[in-house]
Amino acid sequence: MNLLLTSGGLRNGSMLGALRDMLGRPFAAANVVYIPTASVAQPGDHGWLLEDMNRLHGLGWREFDVLDLNGLPPQVVLERLRHADVVYGSGGNHYHLARSITGNDLADGFLEALESRVYVGLSAGSMIFSRNLTEHSARVIGDSADLHLLGATTVESPFGLFDWYLKPHLYSPDFPERDDAWADRIAGQADFPIYFIDDESAVRVVDGTTDVVSEGRWRFHPDASADVTSGADAG
């Protein structure tokens, strides 16, 4: 399984190079499906969504599909996923994305499709793979409001692939509270591993091996005191 889990999308050459290597062919010879589902539960201006979609579209794919996970029969959704070479999960509310996958009985088929495809996540789209995607982690991370926005108090992890949790937008000007003190506070409360990554970084998983592709800064808890740069192996 090949996953490239970004904070802010495909923003630099290191991430694009990683995606090319994982895909094994030119973008012009591949199909991509863009999943905006997480974004619809996020209030406010959605200019960021259009910017990200345009950035991805500008890479020159053979086919660029857009697919919401809600409202279509599961077999139609899974057919569209299987037609793609790259599945791209956009940002927004990761609890809505997770609940859309489990609530529409897509988890098994989605995961099976990913066995032979590349998945790229943006923010919320990168956060759905941890088995620690729970109401407990929501309290620890400080995301409970995003869960309660859905009228929910619990969430089921759709895939549960990893113990570690991913938290995006470290040091981002769009999230000025996400500084070292913020990361330290969360790390001090967490009883599970966490990757904190900035918008120039991505966690890469290739055939069970995990590392970080970065032209920025990222941190890993339980060794969250280490501020690591530029794509060093993270285990």
Short mmCIF file of the C-alpha atoms (twelve columns), coordinates in Angstrom:
data_MODEL
# 
_entry.id   MODEL 
# 
loop_
_atom_site.group_PDB 
_atom_site.id 
_atom_site.type_symbol 
_atom_site.label_atom_id 
_atom_site.label_alt_id 
_atom_site.label_comp_id 
_atom_site.label_asym_id 
_atom_site.label_seq_id 
_atom_site.Cartn_x 
_atom_site.Cartn_y 
_atom_site.Cartn_z 
_atom_site.pdbx_PDB_model_num 
ATOM 1   C CA . MET A 1   0.000   0.000  0.000   1 
ATOM 2   C CA . ASN A 2   1.328   3.430  -1.021  1 
ATOM 3   C CA . LEU A 3   0.192   6.476  0.960   1 
ATOM 4   C CA . LEU A 4   1.459   10.066 0.773   1 
ATOM 5   C CA . LEU A 5   -0.177  11.898 3.671   1 
ATOM 6   C CA . THR A 6   0.350   15.632 3.350   1 
ATOM 7   C CA . SER A 7   -0.611  18.590 5.491   1 
ATOM 8   C CA . GLY A 8   -1.157  21.153 2.760   1 
ATOM 9   C CA . GLY A 9   -1.242  19.202 -0.483  1 
ATOM 10  C CA . LEU A 10  1.465   18.687 -3.098  1 
ATOM 11  C CA . ARG A 11  3.299   21.934 -2.491  1 
ATOM 12  C CA . ASN A 12  6.917   21.192 -3.351  1 
ATOM 13  C CA . GLY A 13  9.225   19.210 -5.580  1 
ATOM 14  C CA . SER A 14  10.056  16.608 -2.944  1 
ATOM 15  C CA . MET A 15  6.412   15.600 -2.595  1 
ATOM 16  C CA . LEU A 16  5.875   15.569 -6.357  1 
ATOM 17  C CA . GLY A 17  8.981   13.434 -6.806  1 
ATOM 18  C CA . ALA A 18  7.744   11.037 -4.127  1 
ATOM 19  C CA . LEU A 19  4.375   10.746 -5.867  1 
ATOM 20  C CA . ARG A 20  6.016   10.080 -9.256  1 
ATOM 21  C CA . ASP A 21  8.139   7.345  -7.720  1 
ATOM 22  C CA . MET A 22  5.158   5.754  -5.990  1 
ATOM 23  C CA . LEU A 23  3.015   5.938  -9.124  1 
ATOM 24  C CA . GLY A 24  5.714   4.609  -11.441 1 
ATOM 25  C CA . ARG A 25  4.456   6.428  -14.516 1 
ATOM 26  C CA . PRO A 26  3.995   10.015 -15.777 1 
ATOM 27  C CA . PHE A 27  0.972   11.898 -14.466 1 
ATOM 28  C CA . ALA A 28  -0.204  12.276 -18.078 1 
ATOM 29  C CA . ALA A 29  -0.575  8.488  -18.254 1 
ATOM 30  C CA . ALA A 30  -2.605  8.175  -15.051 1 
ATOM 31  C CA . ASN A 31  -6.130  8.850  -13.759 1 
ATOM 32  C CA . VAL A 32  -6.762  10.700 -10.506 1 
ATOM 33  C CA . VAL A 33  -9.985  10.891 -8.498  1 
ATOM 34  C CA . TYR A 34  -10.410 13.883 -6.185  1 
ATOM 35  C CA . ILE A 35  -12.581 13.307 -3.089  1 
ATOM 36  C CA . PRO A 36  -13.863 16.616 -1.621  1 
ATOM 37  C CA . THR A 37  -16.130 14.936 0.962   1 
ATOM 38  C CA . ALA A 38  -14.326 16.205 4.069   1 
ATOM 39  C CA . SER A 39  -14.576 19.804 2.838   1 
ATOM 40  C CA . VAL A 40  -18.373 20.024 2.842   1 
ATOM 41  C CA . ALA A 41  -18.493 19.741 6.647   1 
ATOM 42  C CA . GLN A 42  -15.989 22.573 7.057   1 
ATOM 43  C CA . PRO A 43  -17.624 26.013 7.437   1 
ATOM 44  C CA . GLY A 44  -16.257 29.233 6.005   1 
ATOM 45  C CA . ASP A 45  -14.488 30.228 2.817   1 
ATOM 46  C CA . HIS A 46  -13.519 27.342 0.535   1 
ATOM 47  C CA . GLY A 47  -11.023 29.167 -1.654  1 
ATOM 48  C CA . TRP A 48  -8.359  26.807 -0.293  1 
ATOM 49  C CA . LEU A 49  -10.274 23.879 -1.822  1 
ATOM 50  C CA . LEU A 50  -10.318 25.470 -5.256  1 
ATOM 51  C CA . GLU A 51  -6.631  26.325 -5.004  1 
ATOM 52  C CA . ASP A 52  -5.759  22.764 -4.083  1 
ATOM 53  C CA . MET A 53  -7.950  21.276 -6.790  1 
ATOM 54  C CA . ASN A 54  -6.430  23.591 -9.395  1 
ATOM 55  C CA . ARG A 55  -2.904  22.764 -8.172  1 
ATOM 56  C CA . LEU A 56  -3.583  19.052 -8.558  1 
ATOM 57  C CA . HIS A 57  -5.392  19.453 -11.879 1 
ATOM 58  C CA . GLY A 58  -2.459  21.469 -13.222 1 
ATOM 59  C CA . LEU A 59  -0.200  18.412 -13.030 1 
ATOM 60  C CA . GLY A 60  -1.736  17.254 -16.303 1 
ATOM 61  C CA . TRP A 61  -3.504  13.988 -15.593 1 
ATOM 62  C CA . ARG A 62  -4.973  11.766 -18.295 1 
ATOM 63  C CA . GLU A 63  -8.294  11.972 -16.462 1 
ATOM 64  C CA . PHE A 64  -9.336  14.098 -13.464 1 
ATOM 65  C CA . ASP A 65  -12.452 12.797 -11.713 1 
ATOM 66  C CA . VAL A 66  -14.286 14.366 -8.741  1 
ATOM 67  C CA . LEU A 67  -16.171 12.001 -6.429  1 
ATOM 68  C CA . ASP A 68  -18.208 12.612 -3.272  1 
ATOM 69  C CA . LEU A 69  -18.562 9.545  -1.056  1 
ATOM 70  C CA . ASN A 70  -22.138 10.361 -0.064  1 
ATOM 71  C CA . GLY A 71  -25.320 9.981  -2.099  1 
ATOM 72  C CA . LEU A 72  -24.187 7.337  -4.596  1 
ATOM 73  C CA . PRO A 73  -24.593 3.563  -4.321  1 
ATOM 74  C CA . PRO A 74  -21.475 1.983  -2.771  1 
ATOM 75  C CA . GLN A 75  -20.757 -0.070 -5.875  1 
ATOM 76  C CA . VAL A 76  -20.690 3.111  -7.991  1 
ATOM 77  C CA . VAL A 77  -18.273 4.810  -5.602  1 
ATOM 78  C CA . LEU A 78  -15.967 1.798  -5.520  1 
ATOM 79  C CA . GLU A 79  -16.055 1.462  -9.301  1 
ATOM 80  C CA . ARG A 80  -14.882 5.071  -9.622  1 
ATOM 81  C CA . LEU A 81  -12.108 4.477  -7.075  1 
ATOM 82  C CA . ARG A 82  -10.935 1.394  -8.977  1 
ATOM 83  C CA . HIS A 83  -10.876 3.380  -12.225 1 
ATOM 84  C CA . ALA A 84  -8.294  5.755  -10.745 1 
ATOM 85  C CA . ASP A 85  -4.552  5.262  -10.375 1 
ATOM 86  C CA . VAL A 86  -4.330  7.944  -7.681  1 
ATOM 87  C CA . VAL A 87  -6.998  8.549  -5.022  1 
ATOM 88  C CA . TYR A 88  -6.786  12.042 -3.508  1 
ATOM 89  C CA . GLY A 89  -8.599  12.766 -0.249  1 
ATOM 90  C CA . SER A 90  -9.035  16.484 0.359   1 
ATOM 91  C CA . GLY A 91  -9.139  18.444 3.599   1 
ATOM 92  C CA . GLY A 92  -11.929 19.636 5.858   1 
ATOM 93  C CA . ASN A 93  -13.501 17.652 8.693   1 
ATOM 94  C CA . HIS A 94  -11.787 14.275 9.067   1 
ATOM 95  C CA . TYR A 95  -14.580 12.935 11.259  1 
ATOM 96  C CA . HIS A 96  -17.096 13.585 8.489   1 
ATOM 97  C CA . LEU A 97  -14.822 11.823 6.014   1 
ATOM 98  C CA . ALA A 98  -14.384 8.832  8.332   1 
ATOM 99  C CA . ARG A 99  -18.120 8.618  9.027   1 
ATOM 100 C CA . SER A 100 -18.883 8.877  5.298   1 
ATOM 101 C CA . ILE A 101 -16.660 5.864  4.648   1 
ATOM 102 C CA . THR A 102 -18.038 3.710  7.468   1 
ATOM 103 C CA . GLY A 103 -21.635 4.930  7.183   1 
ATOM 104 C CA . ASN A 104 -21.800 4.083  3.489   1 
ATOM 105 C CA . ASP A 105 -20.224 0.629  3.928   1 
ATOM 106 C CA . LEU A 106 -17.197 1.642  1.886   1 
ATOM 107 C CA . ALA A 107 -14.352 0.760  4.259   1 
ATOM 108 C CA . ASP A 108 -13.526 -2.745 3.017   1 
ATOM 109 C CA . GLY A 109 -13.859 -1.926 -0.674  1 
ATOM 110 C CA . PHE A 110 -11.990 1.376  -0.287  1 
ATOM 111 C CA . LEU A 111 -9.108  -0.352 1.473   1 
ATOM 112 C CA . GLU A 112 -9.028  -3.108 -1.132  1 
ATOM 113 C CA . ALA A 113 -8.826  -0.493 -3.896  1 
ATOM 114 C CA . LEU A 114 -5.902  1.196  -2.155  1 
ATOM 115 C CA . GLU A 115 -3.892  -2.037 -2.203  1 
ATOM 116 C CA . SER A 116 -3.055  -1.394 -5.867  1 
ATOM 117 C CA . ARG A 117 -3.279  2.410  -6.038  1 
ATOM 118 C CA . VAL A 118 -1.559  5.475  -4.627  1 
ATOM 119 C CA . TYR A 119 -3.441  7.490  -2.034  1 
ATOM 120 C CA . VAL A 120 -2.641  11.159 -1.428  1 
ATOM 121 C CA . GLY A 121 -4.186  12.938 1.528   1 
ATOM 122 C CA . LEU A 122 -4.522  16.622 2.306   1 
ATOM 123 C CA . SER A 123 -4.995  17.448 6.008   1 
ATOM 124 C CA . ALA A 124 -8.272  15.705 6.933   1 
ATOM 125 C CA . GLY A 125 -7.722  13.298 4.075   1 
ATOM 126 C CA . SER A 126 -4.450  12.276 5.729   1 
ATOM 127 C CA . MET A 127 -5.908  11.728 9.192   1 
ATOM 128 C CA . ILE A 128 -8.299  8.813  8.618   1 
ATOM 129 C CA . PHE A 129 -5.877  5.869  8.715   1 
ATOM 130 C CA . SER A 130 -5.015  5.733  12.420  1 
ATOM 131 C CA . ARG A 131 -6.657  3.211  14.712  1 
ATOM 132 C CA . ASN A 132 -6.410  6.016  17.272  1 
ATOM 133 C CA . LEU A 133 -9.006  8.053  15.386  1 
ATOM 134 C CA . THR A 134 -11.424 7.966  18.332  1 
ATOM 135 C CA . GLU A 135 -13.351 10.228 20.669  1 
ATOM 136 C CA . HIS A 136 -10.421 9.827  23.108  1 
ATOM 137 C CA . SER A 137 -7.909  11.215 20.608  1 
ATOM 138 C CA . ALA A 138 -10.373 14.005 19.793  1 
ATOM 139 C CA . ARG A 139 -10.205 15.122 23.416  1 
ATOM 140 C CA . VAL A 140 -6.414  14.790 23.570  1 
ATOM 141 C CA . ILE A 141 -5.812  16.624 20.298  1 
ATOM 142 C CA . GLY A 142 -8.522  19.223 20.937  1 
ATOM 143 C CA . ASP A 143 -10.729 18.285 17.969  1 
ATOM 144 C CA . SER A 144 -13.917 17.433 19.853  1 
ATOM 145 C CA . ALA A 145 -15.728 20.473 18.421  1 
ATOM 146 C CA . ASP A 146 -15.287 19.055 14.904  1 
ATOM 147 C CA . LEU A 147 -16.898 15.811 16.047  1 
ATOM 148 C CA . HIS A 148 -19.736 17.538 17.897  1 
ATOM 149 C CA . LEU A 149 -20.397 19.668 14.793  1 
ATOM 150 C CA . LEU A 150 -21.684 16.462 13.208  1 
ATOM 151 C CA . GLY A 151 -24.020 15.827 16.121  1 
ATOM 152 C CA . ALA A 152 -21.799 12.928 17.163  1 
ATOM 153 C CA . THR A 153 -19.896 11.944 20.289  1 
ATOM 154 C CA . THR A 154 -18.149 8.843  18.906  1 
ATOM 155 C CA . VAL A 155 -16.272 7.960  15.739  1 
ATOM 156 C CA . GLU A 156 -15.126 4.673  14.242  1 
ATOM 157 C CA . SER A 157 -11.774 4.510  12.479  1 
ATOM 158 C CA . PRO A 158 -12.563 3.324  8.919   1 
ATOM 159 C CA . PHE A 159 -9.224  1.578  8.346   1 
ATOM 160 C CA . GLY A 160 -7.191  1.368  11.578  1 
ATOM 161 C CA . LEU A 161 -3.890  0.784  9.789   1 
ATOM 162 C CA . PHE A 162 -1.485  2.500  12.201  1 
ATOM 163 C CA . ASP A 163 -1.036  3.238  15.888  1 
ATOM 164 C CA . TRP A 164 0.284   6.701  15.095  1 
ATOM 165 C CA . TYR A 165 -1.916  9.731  14.580  1 
ATOM 166 C CA . LEU A 166 -1.184  12.550 12.139  1 
ATOM 167 C CA . LYS A 167 -1.776  16.197 13.023  1 
ATOM 168 C CA . PRO A 168 -1.255  18.688 10.165  1 
ATOM 169 C CA . HIS A 169 -0.526  22.411 9.770   1 
ATOM 170 C CA . LEU A 170 2.293   22.713 12.299  1 
ATOM 171 C CA . TYR A 171 3.673   26.299 12.176  1 
ATOM 172 C CA . SER A 172 1.033   27.275 9.589   1 
ATOM 173 C CA . PRO A 173 0.098   30.982 9.363   1 
ATOM 174 C CA . ASP A 174 -3.483  29.818 8.812   1 
ATOM 175 C CA . PHE A 175 -3.376  28.093 12.221  1 
ATOM 176 C CA . PRO A 176 -1.218  30.450 14.305  1 
ATOM 177 C CA . GLU A 177 -1.857  28.532 17.525  1 
ATOM 178 C CA . ARG A 178 -0.055  25.451 16.140  1 
ATOM 179 C CA . ASP A 179 3.401   26.237 17.422  1 
ATOM 180 C CA . ASP A 180 5.894   24.283 19.538  1 
ATOM 181 C CA . ALA A 181 4.005   25.006 22.761  1 
ATOM 182 C CA . TRP A 182 0.814   23.620 21.204  1 
ATOM 183 C CA . ALA A 183 2.597   20.464 20.039  1 
ATOM 184 C CA . ASP A 184 4.314   20.060 23.425  1 
ATOM 185 C CA . ARG A 185 0.977   20.328 25.236  1 
ATOM 186 C CA . ILE A 186 -0.639  17.646 23.066  1 
ATOM 187 C CA . ALA A 187 2.422   15.388 23.232  1 
ATOM 188 C CA . GLY A 188 2.386   15.633 27.014  1 
ATOM 189 C CA . GLN A 189 -1.194  14.325 27.152  1 
ATOM 190 C CA . ALA A 190 -1.138  11.742 24.363  1 
ATOM 191 C CA . ASP A 191 -0.830  8.019  25.022  1 
ATOM 192 C CA . PHE A 192 -0.329  7.255  21.324  1 
ATOM 193 C CA . PRO A 193 2.355   8.286  18.784  1 
ATOM 194 C CA . ILE A 194 1.785   11.488 16.786  1 
ATOM 195 C CA . TYR A 195 3.352   12.973 13.682  1 
ATOM 196 C CA . PHE A 196 3.119   16.775 13.692  1 
ATOM 197 C CA . ILE A 197 3.854   17.984 10.152  1 
ATOM 198 C CA . ASP A 198 3.938   21.387 8.492   1 
ATOM 199 C CA . ASP A 199 2.505   22.236 5.066   1 
ATOM 200 C CA . GLU A 200 5.813   21.404 3.343   1 
ATOM 201 C CA . SER A 201 5.908   17.868 4.757   1 
ATOM 202 C CA . ALA A 202 4.204   14.511 4.229   1 
ATOM 203 C CA . VAL A 203 4.262   11.133 5.914   1 
ATOM 204 C CA . ARG A 204 5.002   8.485  3.285   1 
ATOM 205 C CA . VAL A 205 4.039   4.829  3.681   1 
ATOM 206 C CA . VAL A 206 5.329   2.385  1.057   1 
ATOM 207 C CA . ASP A 207 4.776   -1.347 1.552   1 
ATOM 208 C CA . GLY A 208 4.720   -1.006 5.321   1 
ATOM 209 C CA . THR A 209 7.741   1.304  5.610   1 
ATOM 210 C CA . THR A 210 7.059   4.778  6.998   1 
ATOM 211 C CA . ASP A 211 9.198   7.903  6.592   1 
ATOM 212 C CA . VAL A 212 8.741   11.642 6.118   1 
ATOM 213 C CA . VAL A 213 9.201   13.617 2.903   1 
ATOM 214 C CA . SER A 214 9.862   17.235 3.804   1 
ATOM 215 C CA . GLU A 215 11.172  20.579 2.683   1 
ATOM 216 C CA . GLY A 216 9.944   22.035 5.953   1 
ATOM 217 C CA . ARG A 217 9.687   20.954 9.583   1 
ATOM 218 C CA . TRP A 218 8.013   18.123 11.425  1 
ATOM 219 C CA . ARG A 219 8.028   16.436 14.797  1 
ATOM 220 C CA . PHE A 220 7.303   12.956 16.083  1 
ATOM 221 C CA . HIS A 221 5.996   12.057 19.537  1 
ATOM 222 C CA . PRO A 222 7.064   10.242 21.717  1 
ATOM 223 C CA . ASP A 223 10.289  11.912 20.553  1 
ATOM 224 C CA . ALA A 224 8.373   15.184 20.055  1 
ATOM 225 C CA . SER A 225 11.246  17.281 21.398  1 
ATOM 226 C CA . ALA A 226 13.133  16.628 18.170  1 
ATOM 227 C CA . ASP A 227 12.504  19.216 15.460  1 
ATOM 228 C CA . VAL A 228 13.420  17.339 12.295  1 
ATOM 229 C CA . THR A 229 13.910  18.749 8.806   1 
ATOM 230 C CA . SER A 230 14.066  17.697 5.179   1 
ATOM 231 C CA . GLY A 231 12.852  14.185 4.715   1 
ATOM 232 C CA . ALA A 232 14.850  12.203 7.239   1 
ATOM 233 C CA . ASP A 233 13.644  8.660  7.943   1 
ATOM 234 C CA . ALA A 234 11.037  8.686  10.700  1 
ATOM 235 C CA . GLY A 235 10.705  5.000  11.200  1 
# 
